[in-house]
Amino acid sequence: KKAMDLSFFNDPHSHFQTNPRKELQKQDAQILKDISAPISTRFPLYQSPDLTKHSAFPKLTDKGGQRYVSAVNDKIQFSHGTTTLAFIFNGGVLVAVDSRASMGSYIGSGTVKKVIPISRHLIGTMAGGAADCSFWERNLAMQCRLHDLREGKRISVAAASKLLGNVVFQYRGYGLSMGTMMAGWDEKKGPALFYVDSDGTRLKGNLFSVGSGATYAYGILDTAYRMDLDEKQAIELGKRAIYHATHRDAYSGGTINVFVIRETGYEQMYKGDMNELHYGQYMEEAAAEAKQ
């Protein structure tokens, strides 16, 4: 009789062409390959916009109007509206904002906090994409706190604005929408104000207004702004400029918030509904002027 071939006991995996270890190695290799692959290949929405078609380029829609659209999905439209302003005056820096968040002709919220605290002596404003401004300014707050811990002193407004500008510059063309102002008080130089946008533009100045209602706000600011304003006059000017912008610009409105940054830190000095101003204080002032 022919003896039974029991040689497969010596190397059963080769005989039956199975090797669990090699299968596990293949699986591990595939997992590593998937992890190392760019995130945009796994999630199409994370694909960076085509360089020939920036996400912020105006494009004609079916209705003939211009809208800002995403390069990833044309149905994603970025129609932003807001009014924010800041200026340096005799007693520090004044920051005034509205509270309306709009998505095209739809009002998404009427109670948005468009002043984002970075530290006790530094605040940022929100204009453009609410998520972009909120995330990156909170990220900046973390970087500023780390700077305070490392260096043993608070970061300057110029350095903080430079950090934010450097970060957003790296994401140019990726669809960010930001137009923010960094306002604060430096330990050595006193009040300071910078404008930073999502293209990496960074400007120093004494007065800025950002948003769809900025032109209306500038009309008031250019008429009455002076560097030697006292705090009461500055608060009234900021309040009035935001009011006129919210009154004329459909994409601005809600509550007017006014902050002042002094050597001791920032403080909110006014919060009120623009309609109450329109039908209250300013209507009374207009009636009094009409009688004269």
ChimeraX commands (.cxc) that place a marker at each C-alpha (Angstrom):
marker #1 position 0.00,0.00,0.00 radius 0.5
marker #1 position 1.07,3.57,-0.78 radius 0.5
marker #1 position 1.86,5.54,2.34 radius 0.5
marker #1 position -0.24,8.65,3.04 radius 0.5
marker #1 position 1.60,11.89,2.32 radius 0.5
marker #1 position 1.72,13.73,5.62 radius 0.5
marker #1 position 4.35,16.25,4.58 radius 0.5
marker #1 position 1.81,19.11,4.77 radius 0.5
marker #1 position 2.15,18.91,8.55 radius 0.5
marker #1 position 5.66,20.32,8.21 radius 0.5
marker #1 position 4.44,23.48,6.37 radius 0.5
marker #1 position 0.64,23.52,6.16 radius 0.5
marker #1 position 0.44,27.20,5.01 radius 0.5
marker #1 position 2.58,26.52,1.94 radius 0.5
marker #1 position 0.69,23.32,1.15 radius 0.5
marker #1 position -2.75,24.91,1.37 radius 0.5
marker #1 position -1.45,28.32,0.08 radius 0.5
marker #1 position -2.63,30.14,3.17 radius 0.5
marker #1 position -0.56,32.34,5.46 radius 0.5
marker #1 position -2.40,34.38,8.13 radius 0.5
marker #1 position 0.75,36.35,8.88 radius 0.5
marker #1 position 1.10,37.49,5.26 radius 0.5
marker #1 position -2.61,38.33,5.12 radius 0.5
marker #1 position -2.23,40.48,8.24 radius 0.5
marker #1 position 0.83,42.15,6.72 radius 0.5
marker #1 position -1.17,42.95,3.57 radius 0.5
marker #1 position -3.98,44.41,5.66 radius 0.5
marker #1 position -1.52,46.53,7.68 radius 0.5
marker #1 position 0.12,47.76,4.48 radius 0.5
marker #1 position -3.28,48.76,3.03 radius 0.5
marker #1 position -4.23,50.60,6.23 radius 0.5
marker #1 position -0.94,52.53,6.16 radius 0.5
marker #1 position -1.51,53.37,2.51 radius 0.5
marker #1 position -5.01,54.68,3.24 radius 0.5
marker #1 position -3.79,56.75,6.17 radius 0.5
marker #1 position -0.92,58.30,4.22 radius 0.5
marker #1 position -3.16,59.18,1.27 radius 0.5
marker #1 position -4.21,62.86,1.13 radius 0.5
marker #1 position -7.50,63.53,2.88 radius 0.5
marker #1 position -8.90,65.08,-0.31 radius 0.5
marker #1 position -8.80,61.67,-2.08 radius 0.5
marker #1 position -11.00,60.16,0.63 radius 0.5
marker #1 position -13.30,63.14,1.19 radius 0.5
marker #1 position -14.04,65.11,-2.01 radius 0.5
marker #1 position -15.35,68.15,-0.09 radius 0.5
marker #1 position -11.84,68.65,1.30 radius 0.5
marker #1 position -10.36,68.99,-2.17 radius 0.5
marker #1 position -8.53,72.27,-2.58 radius 0.5
marker #1 position -10.06,74.61,-5.16 radius 0.5
marker #1 position -8.68,74.60,-8.66 radius 0.5
marker #1 position -6.09,77.35,-9.02 radius 0.5
marker #1 position -7.84,78.53,-12.17 radius 0.5
marker #1 position -11.15,78.78,-10.35 radius 0.5
marker #1 position -10.82,80.30,-6.90 radius 0.5
marker #1 position -13.69,79.78,-4.52 radius 0.5
marker #1 position -14.09,83.54,-4.17 radius 0.5
marker #1 position -14.35,84.30,-7.90 radius 0.5
marker #1 position -17.69,85.86,-8.92 radius 0.5
marker #1 position -19.68,83.61,-11.26 radius 0.5
marker #1 position -22.82,84.39,-13.22 radius 0.5
marker #1 position -25.76,82.38,-11.95 radius 0.5
marker #1 position -28.82,81.23,-13.89 radius 0.5
marker #1 position -30.64,84.39,-12.79 radius 0.5
marker #1 position -27.90,86.60,-14.18 radius 0.5
marker #1 position -26.65,87.86,-10.82 radius 0.5
marker #1 position -23.14,87.45,-9.46 radius 0.5
marker #1 position -22.64,85.11,-6.53 radius 0.5
marker #1 position -19.55,83.83,-4.77 radius 0.5
marker #1 position -19.47,80.07,-5.28 radius 0.5
marker #1 position -17.32,77.17,-4.14 radius 0.5
marker #1 position -14.96,75.49,-6.61 radius 0.5
marker #1 position -15.91,72.13,-5.09 radius 0.5
marker #1 position -19.66,72.54,-5.40 radius 0.5
marker #1 position -21.31,75.36,-7.34 radius 0.5
marker #1 position -24.40,75.04,-5.13 radius 0.5
marker #1 position -22.39,76.25,-2.13 radius 0.5
marker #1 position -22.76,80.04,-2.27 radius 0.5
marker #1 position -20.99,82.52,-0.03 radius 0.5
marker #1 position -23.05,85.68,0.20 radius 0.5
marker #1 position -21.97,87.36,3.42 radius 0.5
marker #1 position -23.23,90.50,5.11 radius 0.5
marker #1 position -22.16,92.35,8.25 radius 0.5
marker #1 position -20.87,95.66,9.58 radius 0.5
marker #1 position -17.91,95.93,11.92 radius 0.5
marker #1 position -15.72,98.92,12.74 radius 0.5
marker #1 position -12.87,99.90,15.02 radius 0.5
marker #1 position -10.87,103.04,15.61 radius 0.5
marker #1 position -8.25,104.43,17.96 radius 0.5
marker #1 position -9.21,107.45,20.07 radius 0.5
marker #1 position -7.83,109.41,22.99 radius 0.5
marker #1 position -8.76,106.81,25.61 radius 0.5
marker #1 position -7.94,103.55,23.79 radius 0.5
marker #1 position -9.56,101.53,21.00 radius 0.5
marker #1 position -13.29,101.37,20.24 radius 0.5
marker #1 position -14.83,98.34,18.51 radius 0.5
marker #1 position -18.47,98.33,17.36 radius 0.5
marker #1 position -20.36,95.53,15.55 radius 0.5
marker #1 position -23.85,94.44,14.60 radius 0.5
marker #1 position -25.20,90.93,15.28 radius 0.5
marker #1 position -26.85,89.71,12.08 radius 0.5
marker #1 position -25.63,86.60,10.24 radius 0.5
marker #1 position -26.99,86.31,6.72 radius 0.5
marker #1 position -26.81,83.57,4.09 radius 0.5
marker #1 position -27.73,85.37,0.90 radius 0.5
marker #1 position -31.21,86.80,1.40 radius 0.5
marker #1 position -31.83,84.52,4.40 radius 0.5
marker #1 position -31.11,85.79,7.92 radius 0.5
marker #1 position -29.45,82.88,9.69 radius 0.5
marker #1 position -29.23,84.53,13.10 radius 0.5
marker #1 position -29.81,87.89,14.74 radius 0.5
marker #1 position -27.74,87.31,17.87 radius 0.5
marker #1 position -24.24,86.50,16.64 radius 0.5
marker #1 position -21.33,87.59,18.86 radius 0.5
marker #1 position -19.01,89.20,16.33 radius 0.5
marker #1 position -16.45,90.30,18.90 radius 0.5
marker #1 position -14.18,87.36,19.77 radius 0.5
marker #1 position -11.97,87.75,22.88 radius 0.5
marker #1 position -8.36,86.72,22.27 radius 0.5
marker #1 position -7.05,87.80,25.66 radius 0.5
marker #1 position -7.87,90.36,28.36 radius 0.5
marker #1 position -6.25,93.13,26.30 radius 0.5
marker #1 position -6.90,91.85,22.76 radius 0.5
marker #1 position -10.09,91.18,20.80 radius 0.5
marker #1 position -10.92,90.28,17.20 radius 0.5
marker #1 position -13.95,90.96,15.01 radius 0.5
marker #1 position -15.92,88.66,12.74 radius 0.5
marker #1 position -16.70,89.45,9.10 radius 0.5
marker #1 position -17.00,86.92,6.28 radius 0.5
marker #1 position -17.50,83.27,7.17 radius 0.5
marker #1 position -18.61,82.93,10.78 radius 0.5
marker #1 position -17.03,79.48,11.13 radius 0.5
marker #1 position -13.71,80.61,9.62 radius 0.5
marker #1 position -13.40,83.67,11.85 radius 0.5
marker #1 position -14.53,81.84,14.98 radius 0.5
marker #1 position -12.19,78.88,14.50 radius 0.5
marker #1 position -9.03,80.71,13.51 radius 0.5
marker #1 position -9.41,83.47,16.10 radius 0.5
marker #1 position -9.91,80.88,18.84 radius 0.5
marker #1 position -6.84,79.13,17.50 radius 0.5
marker #1 position -5.04,82.47,17.73 radius 0.5
marker #1 position -6.17,82.81,21.35 radius 0.5
marker #1 position -4.47,79.49,22.09 radius 0.5
marker #1 position -1.24,80.63,20.40 radius 0.5
marker #1 position -1.29,83.92,22.30 radius 0.5
marker #1 position -1.77,82.12,25.61 radius 0.5
marker #1 position 1.16,79.81,24.83 radius 0.5
marker #1 position 3.26,82.88,24.03 radius 0.5
marker #1 position 2.34,84.40,27.40 radius 0.5
marker #1 position 3.42,81.21,29.19 radius 0.5
marker #1 position 6.68,80.85,27.26 radius 0.5
marker #1 position 7.81,84.48,27.34 radius 0.5
marker #1 position 6.33,85.54,30.67 radius 0.5
marker #1 position 4.64,88.59,29.13 radius 0.5
marker #1 position 1.60,89.16,26.92 radius 0.5
marker #1 position 1.91,89.21,23.16 radius 0.5
marker #1 position 1.77,92.49,21.26 radius 0.5
marker #1 position -1.14,93.31,18.96 radius 0.5
marker #1 position 1.26,93.46,16.00 radius 0.5
marker #1 position 2.64,89.99,16.74 radius 0.5
marker #1 position -0.83,88.49,17.25 radius 0.5
marker #1 position -2.07,89.92,13.95 radius 0.5
marker #1 position 1.07,88.60,12.23 radius 0.5
marker #1 position 0.41,85.09,13.60 radius 0.5
marker #1 position -3.14,85.18,12.22 radius 0.5
marker #1 position -1.98,86.58,8.88 radius 0.5
marker #1 position 0.67,83.87,8.51 radius 0.5
marker #1 position -1.84,81.10,9.21 radius 0.5
marker #1 position -4.52,82.27,6.77 radius 0.5
marker #1 position -1.88,83.02,4.12 radius 0.5
marker #1 position -1.06,79.31,4.04 radius 0.5
marker #1 position -4.71,78.58,3.21 radius 0.5
marker #1 position -5.07,81.05,0.34 radius 0.5
marker #1 position -7.26,79.58,-2.39 radius 0.5
marker #1 position -8.82,77.03,-0.06 radius 0.5
marker #1 position -12.09,78.90,0.33 radius 0.5
marker #1 position -11.55,80.80,3.58 radius 0.5
marker #1 position -13.58,84.00,3.91 radius 0.5
marker #1 position -12.32,86.35,6.61 radius 0.5
marker #1 position -12.08,90.08,7.11 radius 0.5
marker #1 position -11.12,90.64,10.73 radius 0.5
marker #1 position -9.73,93.46,12.84 radius 0.5
marker #1 position -7.34,92.85,15.72 radius 0.5
marker #1 position -7.65,95.56,18.35 radius 0.5
marker #1 position -5.81,95.74,21.64 radius 0.5
marker #1 position -3.56,97.55,24.08 radius 0.5
marker #1 position 0.19,96.92,24.12 radius 0.5
marker #1 position 2.19,97.15,27.33 radius 0.5
marker #1 position 4.76,99.48,25.73 radius 0.5
marker #1 position 3.07,101.15,22.75 radius 0.5
marker #1 position -0.49,101.51,24.00 radius 0.5
marker #1 position -3.56,101.17,21.71 radius 0.5
marker #1 position -3.07,99.35,18.39 radius 0.5
marker #1 position -5.32,98.29,15.52 radius 0.5
marker #1 position -4.69,95.92,12.59 radius 0.5
marker #1 position -6.79,94.59,9.70 radius 0.5
marker #1 position -6.23,90.98,8.55 radius 0.5
marker #1 position -8.12,89.14,5.80 radius 0.5
marker #1 position -8.16,85.62,4.36 radius 0.5
marker #1 position -5.69,86.56,1.57 radius 0.5
marker #1 position -3.05,87.24,4.20 radius 0.5
marker #1 position -3.36,91.03,3.84 radius 0.5
marker #1 position -2.31,92.79,7.05 radius 0.5
marker #1 position -2.65,96.54,7.52 radius 0.5
marker #1 position -2.03,98.84,10.45 radius 0.5
marker #1 position -4.26,101.87,10.88 radius 0.5
marker #1 position -6.26,104.13,13.14 radius 0.5
marker #1 position -9.68,103.40,11.63 radius 0.5
marker #1 position -11.19,100.44,9.76 radius 0.5
marker #1 position -14.67,99.26,8.83 radius 0.5
marker #1 position -15.31,95.83,7.34 radius 0.5
marker #1 position -18.41,94.22,5.84 radius 0.5
marker #1 position -21.25,94.87,3.42 radius 0.5
marker #1 position -22.35,97.90,5.45 radius 0.5
marker #1 position -18.84,99.36,5.73 radius 0.5
marker #1 position -19.43,102.09,3.13 radius 0.5
marker #1 position -22.37,103.44,5.15 radius 0.5
marker #1 position -20.34,103.30,8.37 radius 0.5
marker #1 position -17.41,105.09,6.71 radius 0.5
marker #1 position -19.78,107.91,5.73 radius 0.5
marker #1 position -20.43,108.62,9.42 radius 0.5
marker #1 position -16.87,107.95,10.57 radius 0.5
marker #1 position -15.28,110.21,7.95 radius 0.5
marker #1 position -17.57,113.03,9.04 radius 0.5
marker #1 position -17.10,112.88,12.80 radius 0.5
marker #1 position -13.96,110.86,13.60 radius 0.5
marker #1 position -11.11,112.62,15.39 radius 0.5
marker #1 position -8.19,111.17,17.28 radius 0.5
marker #1 position -8.88,113.43,20.29 radius 0.5
marker #1 position -12.40,112.08,20.95 radius 0.5
marker #1 position -13.12,111.30,24.58 radius 0.5
marker #1 position -14.64,107.96,25.55 radius 0.5
marker #1 position -18.26,109.14,25.62 radius 0.5
marker #1 position -17.97,110.74,22.17 radius 0.5
marker #1 position -16.23,107.65,20.77 radius 0.5
marker #1 position -18.98,105.33,22.03 radius 0.5
marker #1 position -21.68,107.55,20.52 radius 0.5
marker #1 position -19.82,107.71,17.18 radius 0.5
marker #1 position -19.37,103.94,16.98 radius 0.5
marker #1 position -22.98,103.35,17.93 radius 0.5
marker #1 position -24.27,105.85,15.38 radius 0.5
marker #1 position -22.06,104.51,12.56 radius 0.5
marker #1 position -23.27,100.94,13.10 radius 0.5
marker #1 position -26.87,102.15,13.34 radius 0.5
marker #1 position -26.73,103.93,9.97 radius 0.5
marker #1 position -25.13,100.85,8.38 radius 0.5
marker #1 position -27.80,98.51,9.77 radius 0.5
marker #1 position -30.52,100.91,8.68 radius 0.5
marker #1 position -29.35,101.06,5.06 radius 0.5
marker #1 position -27.72,97.66,4.55 radius 0.5
marker #1 position -30.17,94.74,4.37 radius 0.5
marker #1 position -27.46,92.26,5.38 radius 0.5
marker #1 position -26.66,94.07,8.66 radius 0.5
marker #1 position -28.92,94.49,11.67 radius 0.5
marker #1 position -29.92,93.14,15.04 radius 0.5
marker #1 position -28.13,94.29,18.17 radius 0.5
marker #1 position -25.41,96.94,18.26 radius 0.5
marker #1 position -22.48,96.01,20.52 radius 0.5
marker #1 position -19.81,98.53,21.46 radius 0.5
marker #1 position -16.54,97.65,23.24 radius 0.5
marker #1 position -13.73,99.83,24.53 radius 0.5
marker #1 position -10.19,98.56,25.12 radius 0.5
marker #1 position -8.23,100.46,27.77 radius 0.5
marker #1 position -4.95,99.84,29.55 radius 0.5
marker #1 position -6.85,97.69,32.05 radius 0.5
marker #1 position -8.47,95.51,29.35 radius 0.5
marker #1 position -11.62,95.45,27.23 radius 0.5
marker #1 position -15.12,96.25,28.44 radius 0.5
marker #1 position -18.52,96.24,26.72 radius 0.5
marker #1 position -19.94,99.75,26.98 radius 0.5
marker #1 position -23.18,99.45,25.03 radius 0.5
marker #1 position -25.63,96.80,23.85 radius 0.5
marker #1 position -28.95,97.72,22.27 radius 0.5
marker #1 position -31.36,96.91,19.48 radius 0.5
marker #1 position -30.96,99.12,16.42 radius 0.5
marker #1 position -34.75,99.45,16.11 radius 0.5
marker #1 position -34.93,100.91,19.62 radius 0.5
marker #1 position -32.37,103.52,18.58 radius 0.5
marker #1 position -34.23,104.23,15.35 radius 0.5
marker #1 position -37.63,104.73,16.96 radius 0.5
marker #1 position -36.23,106.11,20.22 radius 0.5
marker #1 position -33.14,108.27,20.64 radius 0.5
marker #1 position -32.49,109.10,16.99 radius 0.5
marker #1 position -36.14,109.76,16.13 radius 0.5
marker #1 position -36.36,112.16,19.07 radius 0.5
marker #1 position -33.18,113.90,17.91 radius 0.5
marker #1 position -34.56,114.23,14.38 radius 0.5
marker #1 position -37.84,115.67,15.70 radius 0.5
marker #1 position -35.97,118.18,17.86 radius 0.5
marker #1 position -33.85,119.30,14.87 radius 0.5
marker #1 position -37.00,119.68,12.74 radius 0.5
marker #1 position -38.53,122.06,15.29 radius 0.5
marker #1 position -35.50,124.36,15.24 radius 0.5
marker link #1:1,2 radius 0.2
marker link #1:2,3 radius 0.2
marker link #1:3,4 radius 0.2
marker link #1:4,5 radius 0.2
marker link #1:5,6 radius 0.2
marker link #1:6,7 radius 0.2
marker link #1:7,8 radius 0.2
marker link #1:8,9 radius 0.2
marker link #1:9,10 radius 0.2
marker link #1:10,11 radius 0.2
marker link #1:11,12 radius 0.2
marker link #1:12,13 radius 0.2
marker link #1:13,14 radius 0.2
marker link #1:14,15 radius 0.2
marker link #1:15,16 radius 0.2
marker link #1:16,17 radius 0.2
marker link #1:17,18 radius 0.2
marker link #1:18,19 radius 0.2
marker link #1:19,20 radius 0.2
marker link #1:20,21 radius 0.2
marker link #1:21,22 radius 0.2
marker link #1:22,23 radius 0.2
marker link #1:23,24 radius 0.2
marker link #1:24,25 radius 0.2
marker link #1:25,26 radius 0.2
marker link #1:26,27 radius 0.2
marker link #1:27,28 radius 0.2
marker link #1:28,29 radius 0.2
marker link #1:29,30 radius 0.2
marker link #1:30,31 radius 0.2
marker link #1:31,32 radius 0.2
marker link #1:32,33 radius 0.2
marker link #1:33,34 radius 0.2
marker link #1:34,35 radius 0.2
marker link #1:35,36 radius 0.2
marker link #1:36,37 radius 0.2
marker link #1:37,38 radius 0.2
marker link #1:38,39 radius 0.2
marker link #1:39,40 radius 0.2
marker link #1:40,41 radius 0.2
marker link #1:41,42 radius 0.2
marker link #1:42,43 radius 0.2
marker link #1:43,44 radius 0.2
marker link #1:44,45 radius 0.2
marker link #1:45,46 radius 0.2
marker link #1:46,47 radius 0.2
marker link #1:47,48 radius 0.2
marker link #1:48,49 radius 0.2
marker link #1:49,50 radius 0.2
marker link #1:50,51 radius 0.2
marker link #1:51,52 radius 0.2
marker link #1:52,53 radius 0.2
marker link #1:53,54 radius 0.2
marker link #1:54,55 radius 0.2
marker link #1:55,56 radius 0.2
marker link #1:56,57 radius 0.2
marker link #1:57,58 radius 0.2
marker link #1:58,59 radius 0.2
marker link #1:59,60 radius 0.2
marker link #1:60,61 radius 0.2
marker link #1:61,62 radius 0.2
marker link #1:62,63 radius 0.2
marker link #1:63,64 radius 0.2
marker link #1:64,65 radius 0.2
marker link #1:65,66 radius 0.2
marker link #1:66,67 radius 0.2
marker link #1:67,68 radius 0.2
marker link #1:68,69 radius 0.2
marker link #1:69,70 radius 0.2
marker link #1:70,71 radius 0.2
marker link #1:71,72 radius 0.2
marker link #1:72,73 radius 0.2
marker link #1:73,74 radius 0.2
marker link #1:74,75 radius 0.2
marker link #1:75,76 radius 0.2
marker link #1:76,77 radius 0.2
marker link #1:77,78 radius 0.2
marker link #1:78,79 radius 0.2
marker link #1:79,80 radius 0.2
marker link #1:80,81 radius 0.2
marker link #1:81,82 radius 0.2
marker link #1:82,83 radius 0.2
marker link #1:83,84 radius 0.2
marker link #1:84,85 radius 0.2
marker link #1:85,86 radius 0.2
marker link #1:86,87 radius 0.2
marker link #1:87,88 radius 0.2
marker link #1:88,89 radius 0.2
marker link #1:89,90 radius 0.2
marker link #1:90,91 radius 0.2
marker link #1:91,92 radius 0.2
marker link #1:92,93 radius 0.2
marker link #1:93,94 radius 0.2
marker link #1:94,95 radius 0.2
marker link #1:95,96 radius 0.2
marker link #1:96,97 radius 0.2
marker link #1:97,98 radius 0.2
marker link #1:98,99 radius 0.2
marker link #1:99,100 radius 0.2
marker link #1:100,101 radius 0.2
marker link #1:101,102 radius 0.2
marker link #1:102,103 radius 0.2
marker link #1:103,104 radius 0.2
marker link #1:104,105 radius 0.2
marker link #1:105,106 radius 0.2
marker link #1:106,107 radius 0.2
marker link #1:107,108 radius 0.2
marker link #1:108,109 radius 0.2
marker link #1:109,110 radius 0.2
marker link #1:110,111 radius 0.2
marker link #1:111,112 radius 0.2
marker link #1:112,113 radius 0.2
marker link #1:113,114 radius 0.2
marker link #1:114,115 radius 0.2
marker link #1:115,116 radius 0.2
marker link #1:116,117 radius 0.2
marker link #1:117,118 radius 0.2
marker link #1:118,119 radius 0.2
marker link #1:119,120 radius 0.2
marker link #1:120,121 radius 0.2
marker link #1:121,122 radius 0.2
marker link #1:122,123 radius 0.2
marker link #1:123,124 radius 0.2
marker link #1:124,125 radius 0.2
marker link #1:125,126 radius 0.2
marker link #1:126,127 radius 0.2
marker link #1:127,128 radius 0.2
marker link #1:128,129 radius 0.2
marker link #1:129,130 radius 0.2
marker link #1:130,131 radius 0.2
marker link #1:131,132 radius 0.2
marker link #1:132,133 radius 0.2
marker link #1:133,134 radius 0.2
marker link #1:134,135 radius 0.2
marker link #1:135,136 radius 0.2
marker link #1:136,137 radius 0.2
marker link #1:137,138 radius 0.2
marker link #1:138,139 radius 0.2
marker link #1:139,140 radius 0.2
marker link #1:140,141 radius 0.2
marker link #1:141,142 radius 0.2
marker link #1:142,143 radius 0.2
marker link #1:143,144 radius 0.2
marker link #1:144,145 radius 0.2
marker link #1:145,146 radius 0.2
marker link #1:146,147 radius 0.2
marker link #1:147,148 radius 0.2
marker link #1:148,149 radius 0.2
marker link #1:149,150 radius 0.2
marker link #1:150,151 radius 0.2
marker link #1:151,152 radius 0.2
marker link #1:152,153 radius 0.2
marker link #1:153,154 radius 0.2
marker link #1:154,155 radius 0.2
marker link #1:155,156 radius 0.2
marker link #1:156,157 radius 0.2
marker link #1:157,158 radius 0.2
marker link #1:158,159 radius 0.2
marker link #1:159,160 radius 0.2
marker link #1:160,161 radius 0.2
marker link #1:161,162 radius 0.2
marker link #1:162,163 radius 0.2
marker link #1:163,164 radius 0.2
marker link #1:164,165 radius 0.2
marker link #1:165,166 radius 0.2
marker link #1:166,167 radius 0.2
marker link #1:167,168 radius 0.2
marker link #1:168,169 radius 0.2
marker link #1:169,170 radius 0.2
marker link #1:170,171 radius 0.2
marker link #1:171,172 radius 0.2
marker link #1:172,173 radius 0.2
marker link #1:173,174 radius 0.2
marker link #1:174,175 radius 0.2
marker link #1:175,176 radius 0.2
marker link #1:176,177 radius 0.2
marker link #1:177,178 radius 0.2
marker link #1:178,179 radius 0.2
marker link #1:179,180 radius 0.2
marker link #1:180,181 radius 0.2
marker link #1:181,182 radius 0.2
marker link #1:182,183 radius 0.2
marker link #1:183,184 radius 0.2
marker link #1:184,185 radius 0.2
marker link #1:185,186 radius 0.2
marker link #1:186,187 radius 0.2
marker link #1:187,188 radius 0.2
marker link #1:188,189 radius 0.2
marker link #1:189,190 radius 0.2
marker link #1:190,191 radius 0.2
marker link #1:191,192 radius 0.2
marker link #1:192,193 radius 0.2
marker link #1:193,194 radius 0.2
marker link #1:194,195 radius 0.2
marker link #1:195,196 radius 0.2
marker link #1:196,197 radius 0.2
marker link #1:197,198 radius 0.2
marker link #1:198,199 radius 0.2
marker link #1:199,200 radius 0.2
marker link #1:200,201 radius 0.2
marker link #1:201,202 radius 0.2
marker link #1:202,203 radius 0.2
marker link #1:203,204 radius 0.2
marker link #1:204,205 radius 0.2
marker link #1:205,206 radius 0.2
marker link #1:206,207 radius 0.2
marker link #1:207,208 radius 0.2
marker link #1:208,209 radius 0.2
marker link #1:209,210 radius 0.2
marker link #1:210,211 radius 0.2
marker link #1:211,212 radius 0.2
marker link #1:212,213 radius 0.2
marker link #1:213,214 radius 0.2
marker link #1:214,215 radius 0.2
marker link #1:215,216 radius 0.2
marker link #1:216,217 radius 0.2
marker link #1:217,218 radius 0.2
marker link #1:218,219 radius 0.2
marker link #1:219,220 radius 0.2
marker link #1:220,221 radius 0.2
marker link #1:221,222 radius 0.2
marker link #1:222,223 radius 0.2
marker link #1:223,224 radius 0.2
marker link #1:224,225 radius 0.2
marker link #1:225,226 radius 0.2
marker link #1:226,227 radius 0.2
marker link #1:227,228 radius 0.2
marker link #1:228,229 radius 0.2
marker link #1:229,230 radius 0.2
marker link #1:230,231 radius 0.2
marker link #1:231,232 radius 0.2
marker link #1:232,233 radius 0.2
marker link #1:233,234 radius 0.2
marker link #1:234,235 radius 0.2
marker link #1:235,236 radius 0.2
marker link #1:236,237 radius 0.2
marker link #1:237,238 radius 0.2
marker link #1:238,239 radius 0.2
marker link #1:239,240 radius 0.2
marker link #1:240,241 radius 0.2
marker link #1:241,242 radius 0.2
marker link #1:242,243 radius 0.2
marker link #1:243,244 radius 0.2
marker link #1:244,245 radius 0.2
marker link #1:245,246 radius 0.2
marker link #1:246,247 radius 0.2
marker link #1:247,248 radius 0.2
marker link #1:248,249 radius 0.2
marker link #1:249,250 radius 0.2
marker link #1:250,251 radius 0.2
marker link #1:251,252 radius 0.2
marker link #1:252,253 radius 0.2
marker link #1:253,254 radius 0.2
marker link #1:254,255 radius 0.2
marker link #1:255,256 radius 0.2
marker link #1:256,257 radius 0.2
marker link #1:257,258 radius 0.2
marker link #1:258,259 radius 0.2
marker link #1:259,260 radius 0.2
marker link #1:260,261 radius 0.2
marker link #1:261,262 radius 0.2
marker link #1:262,263 radius 0.2
marker link #1:263,264 radius 0.2
marker link #1:264,265 radius 0.2
marker link #1:265,266 radius 0.2
marker link #1:266,267 radius 0.2
marker link #1:267,268 radius 0.2
marker link #1:268,269 radius 0.2
marker link #1:269,270 radius 0.2
marker link #1:270,271 radius 0.2
marker link #1:271,272 radius 0.2
marker link #1:272,273 radius 0.2
marker link #1:273,274 radius 0.2
marker link #1:274,275 radius 0.2
marker link #1:275,276 radius 0.2
marker link #1:276,277 radius 0.2
marker link #1:277,278 radius 0.2
marker link #1:278,279 radius 0.2
marker link #1:279,280 radius 0.2
marker link #1:280,281 radius 0.2
marker link #1:281,282 radius 0.2
marker link #1:282,283 radius 0.2
marker link #1:283,284 radius 0.2
marker link #1:284,285 radius 0.2
marker link #1:285,286 radius 0.2
marker link #1:286,287 radius 0.2
marker link #1:287,288 radius 0.2
marker link #1:288,289 radius 0.2
marker link #1:289,290 radius 0.2
marker link #1:290,291 radius 0.2
marker link #1:291,292 radius 0.2
view
